[in-house]
Amino acid sequence: MYVPIIAGADAGSPAPGVWRSTPVRAALAAIPFWVVAASLAFNIGWPTKLVIAATLALAIAAPVHGLLAAAAVAPLGQLAAAFIDDPDFRIGEAMVVAFLLAWIARPHADRRGPRAPAAAAAWLLACAIVASMATVAWRLRATSAPTDAVRHLIYMYFYPSANTLGIVDAARLLEMLALAAVTVILFRERPRIAVALPAILVASATAAAISSVLVWYRIGIASALARYAVNGYRISGHVADVNAAGSYFAMVVCLAVGMAARARGAARLPWIAAAATIAIGLWFSESRSAFGSVGLAAAVALAAIATSRLSRGARAAIVGAVFVAVVVAAGVVAQRVEAGRTQRGAELRGQFTTTTFRMIEARPLLGVGVGQYARLSPLFMSAELAWTYGAENAHDYFLQIAAELGIVGFALFVIWIAGGFTIVLRALRRTPTDARLAGAATGLAAFLGTCATGHPLLVGEATYPFALQLGLAAALAESTLLNRDPIGAWAASSVAHPKRRRTAIAAGAAAIALGALVSAWRGPLGLARSDSIDGFYEWETAEDGTRFRWTKEFASVIVPNDVGRVRIPIRVPTDRPTIAPMPVYVS
């Protein structure tokens, strides 16, 4: 097997600046250390403690093996938790945190080689996430939410909670950023991770797909069987969110196909078998967005590979035409197959988009707070949407990021993603037949395509493999560039003025902190008065002096959460010919 050799790599080089600072490392390790130590010390089952302790010890002794262990189990966290008889424990996240703790705490030398893409944007995004969480805590300081959150963090972080402050959502994003960066750094130390990590990711996805097949035969964990009994046709054996499962399978099946195309002879057979099994898991998920996204990404990738010898203009025209053709064909098929559901779904998605833009308008720069979309959505939803869902996420992860972290956080998130894809595209222009890199990139594109209609990054079992595959693709791409042109690629990836860069990051972090202070000073969000939100027209006065308001078909009455009883007089006029007596439903 070919393993990329990093040109000019030398062992024993100093670690990046941030890792040479003991205070910085100690600050980064403080909370992970506590939650891991609490899990090992407090009243948690011994099998769970053994898994966490083994991950921590392995990551300290051999970081690469610790990463591979976390990569193997994290996508199967719910299955693993059920297997150790602790189904409510987030064992996948616990292993990721234990690995990251060991990585931060363990001093190590570095090698020259691929760099984490858009590192400055990643650091600033992390600052925005932390500042957002602090702002939410300040807004809710008069309630018990901050105290409850601290108590939960101290004693039982990896168990379910109300998550009012969004700590779990913030941690998941930070873990995603860290996993992607650490994957690139470990790639520099052990280039053979380019072979081992795809095998681990594909093996985990294969196990997840097999669990779905077993559920079809009524064999599986209790929660998966209960979900299948309710919906009757959509199956996910390893995670509760079926759409997130579809996104995950769509991503990894492309990686498996790429590895199969790269292998030779009999070595292809395991990859082909794994790809077929994962495709079955994708099929069982019945995720239309995953089907469409993987089809679109694969078609564009094949067109790009097939036209690699053409001029740049001709290639762009052909790839663009394929993209448009697939999108149009998918739209026509969806309209013909289920026209009624498609129209209804489009209407509701339009209302979700409007809801999100209302949130962005309320807090445009730094957002309403990480992990706050669902909790605050009733303040911004239309009455019809509130009737249908009550409280819900955005059904578009990009818009949800924009609402929760504001324009600043959204821009940093896009820059971070685009940084990785820019390097990948540069490498694929040099080596368009690199099947492994093309498969990894196609899978990432398919996954992100599903984020436009869903929120797989709200599920840890999908977030962690995404971060690992993104780090893998970025490392593969930059190693390709280094091998093709060591001097030019190294000069392009090196920072010309590291002190200026650090100063710029510090200034950006200070600006984010200042913005968070201003947002906290503005106080909690209030209910915007609009008939498009509550469904009520303006007040009128009847002949007897009674004030009343007409409602639309749907209307919402929002009251403080400490109210236990509400009395709402309702009257339907019978003296107007256009209005007949009608039932009124209260939810």
Phi, psi and omega per residue, in radians:
M1 nan 2.465 3.100
Y2 -1.423 2.252 3.061
V3 -2.072 2.229 -3.122
P4 -1.086 2.248 3.079
I5 -1.752 2.188 -3.047
I6 -1.382 1.989 -3.096
A7 -1.068 2.315 3.086
G8 1.317 0.159 -3.116
A9 -1.172 2.425 3.110
D10 -2.461 2.277 -3.137
A11 -1.308 2.694 3.045
G12 1.530 0.100 3.064
S13 -1.221 2.697 3.126
P14 -1.100 2.595 3.075
A15 -1.207 2.803 3.082
P16 -0.943 2.694 -2.989
G17 -0.877 -0.765 -3.070
V18 -1.106 -0.571 -3.109
W19 -1.430 -0.197 3.061
R20 -1.455 -0.171 -3.107
S21 -1.656 1.938 3.127
T22 -1.086 -0.760 3.108
P23 -1.049 -0.687 3.131
V24 -1.137 -0.783 3.129
R25 -1.103 -0.689 3.127
A26 -1.128 -0.702 3.129
A27 -1.147 -0.731 3.138
L28 -1.167 -0.531 -3.067
A29 -1.546 -0.159 -2.974
A30 -1.043 -0.992 -3.088
I31 -1.208 -0.782 3.054
P32 -0.989 -0.682 3.118
F33 -1.059 -0.766 -3.074
W34 -1.172 -0.808 -3.068
V35 -1.174 -0.581 3.080
V36 -1.233 -0.779 3.128
A37 -1.089 -0.700 3.125
A38 -1.117 -0.675 3.120
S39 -1.131 -0.589 -3.141
L40 -1.407 -0.424 -3.023
A41 -1.692 -0.616 -2.981
F42 -1.565 -2.994 -2.945
N43 -1.369 1.348 3.085
I44 -2.196 2.578 -3.066
G45 -1.008 2.591 -3.113
W46 -1.107 -0.669 3.072
P47 -1.021 -0.698 3.111
T48 -1.124 -0.780 3.125
K49 -1.069 -0.685 -3.129
L50 -1.133 -0.692 3.116
V51 -1.092 -0.802 -3.125
I52 -1.145 -0.807 -3.126
A53 -1.102 -0.704 3.135
A54 -1.132 -0.718 3.105
T55 -1.095 -0.779 -3.140
L56 -1.087 -0.823 -3.128
A57 -1.125 -0.745 3.139
L58 -1.116 -0.723 -3.125
A59 -1.178 -0.575 3.086
I60 -1.231 -0.762 -3.096
A61 -1.285 -0.710 -3.078
A62 -2.563 1.581 -3.048
P63 -0.952 -0.660 -3.130
V64 -1.090 -0.766 3.127
H65 -1.192 -0.578 3.054
G66 -1.111 -0.717 3.097
L67 -1.108 -0.762 -3.122
L68 -1.144 -0.636 3.099
A69 -1.137 -0.773 3.101
A70 -1.117 -0.694 3.131
A71 -1.122 -0.558 -3.121
A72 -1.287 -0.671 -2.992
V73 -1.693 -0.584 -3.032
A74 -0.961 -0.751 3.106
P75 -1.164 -0.308 -3.110
L76 -1.913 0.489 -3.010
G77 -0.982 -0.773 -3.110
Q78 -1.184 -0.643 3.073
L79 -1.155 -0.759 -3.134
A80 -1.116 -0.700 3.135
A81 -1.106 -0.703 3.097
A82 -1.167 -0.630 -3.119
F83 -1.138 -0.641 3.134
I84 -1.596 0.234 3.051
D85 1.082 0.698 3.072
D86 -2.456 1.102 -2.908
P87 -1.120 -0.375 -3.123
D88 -1.527 -0.159 -3.080
F89 -1.451 2.330 3.123
R90 -1.466 1.356 -3.029
I91 -1.195 -0.576 3.104
G92 -1.086 -0.823 3.110
E93 -1.142 -0.670 3.132
A94 -1.054 -0.702 3.112
M95 -1.185 -0.690 3.106
V96 -1.102 -0.786 -3.135
V97 -1.140 -0.717 3.107
A98 -1.084 -0.734 3.099
F99 -1.103 -0.812 -3.124
L100 -1.124 -0.647 3.083
L101 -1.054 -0.814 3.124
A102 -1.097 -0.678 -3.135
W103 -1.131 -0.774 -3.128
I104 -1.180 -0.712 -3.036
A105 -1.332 -0.439 -3.028
R106 -1.523 1.991 3.087
P107 -1.201 2.485 -3.102
H108 -2.729 2.678 3.030
A109 -1.404 3.017 -3.092
D110 -2.224 2.968 3.036
R111 -2.156 2.670 2.963
R112 -1.262 2.572 -3.127
G113 2.755 -2.723 -3.103
P114 -0.999 2.480 3.104
R115 -1.891 2.650 3.060
A116 -1.108 2.219 -3.084
P117 -1.231 2.537 3.061
A118 0.866 0.831 -3.084
A119 -1.102 -0.655 3.141
A120 -1.090 -0.754 3.108
A121 -1.104 -0.652 3.130
A122 -1.124 -0.769 3.115
W123 -1.102 -0.763 -3.133
L124 -1.187 -0.626 3.073
L125 -1.111 -0.701 3.078
A126 -1.071 -0.711 3.090
C127 -1.091 -0.727 3.140
A128 -1.116 -0.661 3.133
I129 -1.140 -0.817 -3.139
V130 -1.125 -0.761 3.128
A131 -1.096 -0.663 3.122
S132 -1.104 -0.759 3.137
M133 -1.126 -0.706 3.116
A134 -1.127 -0.659 3.123
T135 -1.116 -0.758 3.114
V136 -1.082 -0.738 3.127
A137 -1.066 -0.682 3.122
W138 -1.169 -0.721 3.139
R139 -1.098 -0.586 -3.075
L140 -1.737 0.311 -3.053
R141 -1.087 -0.458 -3.129
A142 -1.381 -0.129 3.136
T143 -1.805 -3.131 3.107
S144 -1.502 -0.012 -3.045
A145 -1.034 -0.842 3.137
P146 -1.057 -0.753 3.131
T147 -1.110 -0.757 3.122
D148 -1.097 -0.687 -3.127
A149 -1.152 -0.741 3.118
V150 -1.128 -0.741 3.122
R151 -1.072 -0.748 3.136
H152 -1.158 -0.698 3.129
L153 -1.109 -0.643 -3.089
I154 -1.288 -0.744 -2.946
Y155 -1.763 -0.692 -2.970
M156 -2.654 1.000 -3.041
Y157 -1.044 -0.694 -3.010
F158 -1.414 0.077 3.041
Y159 -1.743 2.777 -3.116
P160 -1.055 2.604 3.089
S161 -2.635 3.072 3.096
A162 -1.148 -0.493 3.089
N163 0.949 0.694 -3.085
T164 -1.093 -0.622 -3.127
L165 -1.449 -0.122 -3.130
G166 1.333 0.405 -3.095
I167 -1.091 -0.728 -3.114
V168 -1.127 -0.727 3.125
D169 -1.160 -0.727 3.114
A170 -1.105 -0.773 -3.136
A171 -1.085 -0.694 -3.129
R172 -1.087 -0.732 3.106
L173 -1.126 -0.760 3.130
L174 -1.126 -0.694 3.103
E175 -1.134 -0.639 3.096
M176 -1.087 -0.838 3.124
L177 -1.052 -0.768 -3.100
A178 -1.172 -0.755 -3.124
L179 -1.071 -0.755 3.138
A180 -1.080 -0.765 -3.126
A181 -1.177 -0.773 -3.112
V182 -1.141 -0.594 3.087
T183 -1.046 -0.752 3.115
V184 -1.144 -0.759 -3.115
I185 -1.120 -0.762 3.112
L186 -1.174 -0.525 3.049
F187 -1.055 -0.669 3.098
R188 -1.097 -0.685 -3.093
E189 -1.324 -0.703 -3.077
R190 -2.335 1.517 -3.105
P191 -1.004 -0.393 -3.139
R192 -1.192 -0.096 3.019
I193 -1.084 -0.361 3.094
A194 -1.110 -0.366 3.085
V195 -1.686 -0.745 -3.033
A196 -1.272 -0.739 -3.053
L197 -1.141 -0.789 3.058
P198 -1.014 -0.667 3.135
A199 -1.109 -0.721 3.139
I200 -1.169 -0.800 -3.130
L201 -1.066 -0.757 -3.134
V202 -1.201 -0.679 3.126
A203 -1.110 -0.725 3.114
S204 -1.111 -0.757 3.129
A205 -1.135 -0.622 3.084
T206 -1.102 -0.756 3.096
A207 -1.098 -0.698 3.113
A208 -1.106 -0.730 3.128
A209 -1.143 -0.693 3.104
I210 -1.093 -0.642 3.106
S211 -1.095 -0.593 3.082
S212 -1.189 -0.716 3.099
V213 -1.080 -0.716 3.132
L214 -1.131 -0.659 3.091
V215 -1.087 -0.633 3.088
W216 -1.027 -0.570 3.079
Y217 -1.583 0.254 3.128
R218 1.128 0.637 3.064
I219 -2.178 2.138 3.141
G220 2.899 -3.057 3.122
I221 -1.265 2.750 -3.001
A222 -1.047 -0.726 -3.094
S223 -1.134 -0.684 3.126
A224 -1.174 -0.727 3.112
L225 -1.131 -0.652 3.116
A226 -1.155 -0.709 3.109
R227 -1.109 -0.748 -3.140
Y228 -1.140 -0.625 3.118
A229 -1.143 -0.521 -3.115
V230 -1.380 -0.894 -3.049
N231 -1.557 -0.477 2.980
G232 1.407 -0.201 -3.118
Y233 -2.516 -0.501 3.134
R234 -1.610 2.213 -3.007
I235 -2.177 2.315 2.924
S236 -2.491 2.011 -3.078
G237 -1.481 -0.254 -2.992
H238 -2.022 -0.184 -3.107
V239 -2.643 2.601 -3.045
A240 -1.254 -0.632 -3.097
D241 -1.427 1.860 -3.069
V242 -1.170 -0.630 3.117
N243 -1.159 -0.686 3.074
A244 -1.116 -0.654 3.068
A245 -1.070 -0.737 3.094
G246 -1.074 -0.736 3.104
S247 -1.066 -0.761 -3.138
Y248 -1.102 -0.835 3.131
F249 -1.114 -0.684 3.127
A250 -1.065 -0.667 -3.139
M251 -1.204 -0.852 -3.000
V252 -1.360 -0.496 3.122
V253 -1.116 -0.600 3.086
C254 -1.158 -0.709 3.079
L255 -1.081 -0.739 3.139
A256 -1.112 -0.717 3.109
V257 -1.119 -0.735 3.101
G258 -1.068 -0.737 3.117
M259 -1.173 -0.618 3.092
A260 -1.140 -0.720 3.122
A261 -1.170 -0.519 -3.120
R262 -1.354 -0.580 -3.084
A263 -1.239 2.914 -3.126
R264 -2.256 2.517 3.039
G265 1.093 -2.425 -3.083
A266 -1.162 -0.340 3.132
A267 -1.131 -0.306 3.114
R268 -1.280 -0.485 -2.984
L269 -1.023 -0.817 3.118
P270 -1.066 -0.663 3.133
W271 -1.170 -0.720 3.124
I272 -1.119 -0.763 3.125
A273 -1.093 -0.718 3.126
A274 -1.144 -0.753 3.132
A275 -1.069 -0.724 3.125
A276 -1.127 -0.717 3.137
T277 -1.141 -0.760 3.129
I278 -1.129 -0.648 3.088
A279 -1.077 -0.620 3.071
I280 -1.137 -0.730 3.074
G281 -1.054 -0.712 3.074
L282 -1.082 -0.745 3.140
W283 -1.096 -0.744 3.138
F284 -1.140 -0.479 -3.139
S285 -1.179 -0.408 3.131
E286 0.951 0.603 3.136
S287 -1.562 1.855 -3.116
R288 -1.109 -0.641 3.128
S289 -1.147 -0.645 3.101
A290 -1.193 -0.729 3.089
F291 -1.009 -0.897 -3.100
G292 -1.129 -0.707 -3.086
S293 -1.189 -0.757 3.141
V294 -1.209 -0.614 3.082
G295 -1.133 -0.761 3.135
L296 -1.146 -0.823 -3.117
A297 -1.103 -0.724 -3.137
A298 -1.159 -0.718 3.137
A299 -1.102 -0.769 3.131
V300 -1.139 -0.721 3.135
A301 -1.107 -0.782 3.123
L302 -1.109 -0.693 3.103
A303 -1.115 -0.706 3.136
A304 -1.140 -0.706 3.130
I305 -1.196 -0.737 -3.097
A306 -1.161 -0.470 -3.093
T307 -1.825 0.334 -3.029
S308 -1.107 -0.413 -3.112
R309 -1.579 -0.082 3.140
L310 -1.451 2.972 3.088
S311 -1.172 2.813 -3.079
R312 -1.069 -0.709 -3.127
G313 -1.144 -0.806 3.136
A314 -1.126 -0.686 3.138
R315 -1.119 -0.777 3.136
A316 -1.089 -0.685 -3.133
A317 -1.140 -0.755 -3.119
I318 -1.184 -0.801 3.135
V319 -1.088 -0.720 3.098
G320 -1.094 -0.704 3.119
A321 -1.132 -0.706 3.094
V322 -1.095 -0.755 3.129
F323 -1.018 -0.872 -3.121
V324 -1.106 -0.738 -3.109
A325 -1.098 -0.742 -3.134
V326 -1.169 -0.722 3.131
V327 -1.088 -0.791 -3.140
V328 -1.122 -0.768 3.141
A329 -1.084 -0.729 3.126
A330 -1.107 -0.706 3.120
G331 -1.122 -0.716 3.137
V332 -1.145 -0.770 -3.139
V333 -1.093 -0.781 -3.140
A334 -1.074 -0.700 -3.123
Q335 -1.170 -0.657 -3.107
R336 -1.353 -0.662 -3.049
V337 -1.243 -0.784 -3.092
E338 -2.509 1.233 -3.053
A339 -1.055 -0.787 -3.095
G340 -1.098 -0.855 -3.129
R341 -1.144 -0.656 -3.138
T342 -1.109 -0.758 -3.141
Q343 -1.142 -0.795 3.118
R344 -1.085 -0.758 3.123
G345 -1.111 -0.682 3.118
A346 -1.119 -0.679 3.112
E347 -1.101 -0.793 -3.132
L348 -1.173 -0.678 3.108
R349 -1.131 -0.633 3.058
G350 -1.076 -0.678 3.102
Q351 -1.205 -0.624 3.057
F352 -1.096 -0.724 3.115
T353 -1.082 -0.760 3.097
T354 -1.080 -0.727 3.093
T355 -1.010 -0.774 -3.116
T356 -1.123 -0.734 -3.141
F357 -1.166 -0.519 3.035
R358 -1.125 -0.732 3.096
M359 -1.079 -0.804 -3.131
I360 -1.067 -0.698 3.115
E361 -1.108 -0.593 -3.125
A362 -1.220 -0.680 3.128
R363 -2.432 1.395 -2.962
P364 -1.241 -0.656 -2.980
L365 -1.380 -0.967 -3.056
L366 -1.997 0.103 2.983
G367 1.414 3.131 -3.099
V368 -1.483 -0.171 3.105
G369 2.176 2.404 -3.129
V370 -1.088 2.331 3.133
G371 1.293 0.220 -3.040
Q372 -1.798 -0.078 -3.012
Y373 -1.019 -0.955 -3.076
A374 -1.098 -0.716 -3.096
R375 -1.134 -0.647 -3.082
L376 -1.655 -0.124 -3.039
S377 -1.003 -0.603 3.124
P378 -1.054 -0.403 3.113
L379 -1.285 -0.272 -3.031
F380 -2.172 -0.224 -3.120
M381 -1.240 2.638 2.911
S382 -1.167 2.783 -3.122
A383 -1.084 -0.651 3.123
E384 -1.121 -0.749 3.138
L385 -1.162 -0.692 3.106
A386 -1.124 -0.663 3.096
W387 -1.111 -0.709 -3.056
T388 -1.311 -0.726 -3.005
Y389 -1.994 -0.438 -3.041
G390 1.374 -1.367 3.037
A391 -2.478 2.411 -3.000
E392 -2.756 2.812 3.031
N393 -1.387 3.125 -2.902
A394 -1.386 -0.272 -3.023
H395 1.054 0.406 3.034
D396 -2.816 1.806 -2.990
Y397 -1.148 -0.572 3.129
F398 -1.118 -0.782 3.092
L399 -1.166 -0.593 3.123
Q400 -1.140 -0.707 3.062
I401 -1.066 -0.748 3.136
A402 -1.098 -0.663 3.137
A403 -1.262 -0.730 -3.053
E404 -1.399 -0.661 -3.084
L405 -1.945 0.047 3.060
G406 1.334 -3.116 3.141
I407 -1.097 -0.635 3.138
V408 -1.115 -0.894 -3.141
G409 -1.106 -0.694 3.114
F410 -1.091 -0.773 3.135
A411 -1.083 -0.742 3.130
L412 -1.145 -0.689 3.105
F413 -1.094 -0.788 3.138
V414 -1.129 -0.725 3.126
I415 -1.090 -0.708 3.136
W416 -1.105 -0.826 3.113
I417 -1.112 -0.816 -3.099
A418 -1.111 -0.567 3.113
G419 -1.048 -0.756 3.102
G420 -1.166 -0.759 -3.112
F421 -1.213 -0.548 3.105
T422 -1.081 -0.792 3.115
I423 -1.118 -0.722 -3.138
V424 -1.085 -0.781 -3.127
L425 -1.156 -0.649 3.080
R426 -1.082 -0.740 -3.139
A427 -1.186 -0.699 -3.132
L428 -1.207 -0.454 3.022
R429 -1.159 -0.584 3.109
R430 -1.351 -0.721 -3.084
T431 -2.280 1.300 -3.059
P432 -1.143 -0.265 -3.126
T433 -1.711 0.207 3.076
D434 -1.269 1.636 -3.002
A435 -1.134 -0.659 -3.121
R436 -1.115 -0.841 3.138
L437 -1.154 -0.718 3.124
A438 -1.103 -0.715 3.119
G439 -1.139 -0.758 3.124
A440 -1.100 -0.769 -3.118
A441 -1.183 -0.710 3.117
T442 -1.085 -0.728 3.100
G443 -1.095 -0.726 3.104
L444 -1.105 -0.726 3.118
A445 -1.113 -0.709 3.103
A446 -1.103 -0.743 3.124
F447 -1.061 -0.835 -3.129
L448 -1.154 -0.526 3.065
G449 -1.085 -0.643 3.104
T450 -1.247 -0.363 3.102
C451 -1.173 -0.353 3.128
A452 -1.292 -0.290 3.122
T453 -2.200 0.087 -3.120
G454 -2.698 -2.845 -3.110
H455 -2.542 1.102 -3.141
P456 -1.121 -0.423 -3.136
L457 -1.345 0.050 2.957
L458 -1.536 -0.027 -3.106
V459 -2.029 2.096 -3.088
G460 -1.038 -0.673 -3.106
E461 -1.131 -0.300 3.029
A462 -1.762 -0.561 -3.089
T463 -1.158 -0.791 -3.044
Y464 -1.148 -0.820 3.069
P465 -1.114 -0.551 3.066
F466 -1.082 -0.809 3.138
A467 -1.081 -0.736 -3.141
L468 -1.130 -0.753 -3.132
Q469 -1.224 -0.597 3.076
L470 -1.142 -0.790 3.087
G471 -1.084 -0.712 3.109
L472 -1.069 -0.837 -3.117
A473 -1.091 -0.750 3.140
A474 -1.115 -0.731 3.140
A475 -1.171 -0.754 3.087
L476 -1.048 -0.765 -3.096
A477 -1.123 -0.816 -3.096
E478 -1.246 -0.558 3.065
S479 -1.143 -0.606 3.058
T480 -1.085 -0.789 3.126
L481 -1.124 -0.686 3.126
L482 -1.152 -0.689 3.139
N483 -1.215 -0.581 -3.127
R484 -1.332 -0.701 -3.093
D485 -2.560 1.390 -3.013
P486 -0.989 -0.802 -3.064
I487 -1.217 -0.833 -3.107
G488 -1.142 -0.765 -3.118
A489 -1.166 -0.697 3.136
W490 -1.161 -0.692 3.108
A491 -1.137 -0.671 -3.126
A492 -1.184 -0.595 -3.089
S493 -1.550 -0.236 -3.128
S494 -1.365 2.654 3.118
V495 -1.569 2.101 -3.076
A496 -1.128 -0.724 -3.091
H497 -2.270 1.460 -3.064
P498 -1.053 -0.611 3.133
K499 -1.143 -0.722 3.102
R500 -1.115 -0.668 3.135
R501 -1.116 -0.792 3.124
R502 -1.112 -0.660 3.104
T503 -1.121 -0.715 3.135
A504 -1.131 -0.704 3.110
I505 -1.130 -0.746 3.121
A506 -1.091 -0.707 3.113
A507 -1.138 -0.718 3.097
G508 -1.101 -0.725 3.105
A509 -1.113 -0.688 3.110
A510 -1.128 -0.694 3.117
A511 -1.130 -0.691 3.098
I512 -1.119 -0.750 3.120
A513 -1.084 -0.717 3.111
L514 -1.120 -0.752 3.096
G515 -1.077 -0.650 3.105
A516 -1.142 -0.675 3.098
L517 -1.096 -0.745 3.123
V518 -1.119 -0.747 3.135
S519 -1.108 -0.713 3.110
A520 -1.150 -0.656 -3.136
W521 -1.135 -0.521 3.141
R522 -1.191 -0.305 3.087
G523 1.519 -3.054 -3.087
P524 -1.224 2.806 3.112
L525 -1.257 2.472 3.082
G526 -1.882 2.931 3.133
L527 -1.397 2.147 3.095
A528 -1.335 2.255 -3.139
R529 -1.415 1.956 -3.140
S530 -2.824 2.371 3.113
D531 -1.189 -0.313 3.074
S532 -1.306 -0.254 3.102
I533 -1.751 -0.948 -3.063
D534 -1.614 -0.238 3.089
G535 1.388 0.206 3.141
F536 -1.862 2.473 2.988
Y537 -1.461 -3.123 -3.112
E538 -1.198 2.801 3.140
W539 -1.161 2.481 3.025
E540 -2.267 2.942 -3.131
T541 -2.162 2.215 3.125
A542 -1.342 2.999 -3.120
E543 -1.073 -0.533 3.142
D544 -1.515 0.138 3.111
G545 1.563 -0.032 3.141
T546 -1.311 2.275 3.092
R547 -1.498 2.444 -3.117
F548 -2.636 2.919 3.061
R549 -2.389 2.455 3.007
W550 -1.375 2.608 3.052
T551 -1.976 2.789 2.955
K552 -1.434 -2.929 -3.134
E553 -1.044 -0.625 3.092
F554 -2.133 2.520 3.106
A555 -2.564 2.595 -3.131
S556 -2.155 2.409 3.009
V557 -2.052 2.032 -3.070
I558 -1.858 2.209 -3.092
V559 -2.198 2.820 3.071
P560 -1.030 2.671 -3.037
N561 -1.298 -0.119 3.100
D562 -1.666 0.106 3.123
V563 -1.460 2.265 -3.109
G564 -1.764 -0.333 -3.091
R565 -2.574 2.403 -3.124
V566 -2.267 2.326 3.084
R567 -1.978 2.088 -3.102
I568 -2.180 1.794 3.051
P569 -1.149 2.290 -3.128
I570 -2.229 2.379 3.140
R571 -2.431 2.354 3.058
V572 -1.951 1.974 -3.111
P573 -1.086 2.463 3.098
T574 -1.977 0.005 -3.092
D575 -1.693 0.180 3.117
R576 -2.050 2.221 -2.999
P577 -1.116 -0.465 -3.077
T578 -1.452 -0.125 -3.105
I579 -2.080 2.042 3.111
A580 -1.812 2.764 3.053
P581 -0.957 2.461 -3.061
M582 -2.542 2.697 3.070
P583 -1.301 2.611 3.085
V584 -2.117 2.165 -3.124
Y585 -1.860 2.334 3.133
V586 -2.038 2.233 -3.126
S587 -2.071 nan nan
